[in-house]
Amino acid sequence: MEFQTTLQRGNRVQVPKLVRWKFKLESDQVLKVTVGARGMIVVWETYYACMDKSGRITVPKMIQNELLKRTIRLSRLIGTIVHVRLAPA
């Protein structure tokens, strides 16, 4: 499944409630998360994570740094639109 969202404070992305319901995602389920930041091109980084009870997934600092290094014209990621792909691990 794939959706777009903004990177929130605390380096987290919100998984929409409809996506969680449709695909029956649980907070204890391990997910393969692929995050892409918009710049001139979309740069993808993949990692494994679990959602918290509110449906948010934290983007690790190392992944953020990699996205910033390879994305043109972005000085910080918070508040930018990111593409998120989720798959069961």
Stockholm file with secondary structure:
# STOCKHOLM 1.0

chainA/1-89         MEFQTTLQRGNRVQVPKLVRWKFKLESDQVLKVTVGARGMIVVWETYYACMDKSGRITVPKMIQNELLKRTIRLSRLIGTIVHVRLAPA
#=GR chainA/1-89 SS CEEEEECBTTTEEECCHHHHHHTTCCTTSCEEEEEEECSSSCEEEEEEECCCTTSEEECCHHHHHHHHHHSTTCSCCTTSEEEEEEEEC
#=GC SS_cons        CEEEEECBTTTEEECCHHHHHHTTCCTTSCEEEEEEECSSSCEEEEEEECCCTTSEEECCHHHHHHHHHHSTTCSCCTTSEEEEEEEEC
//
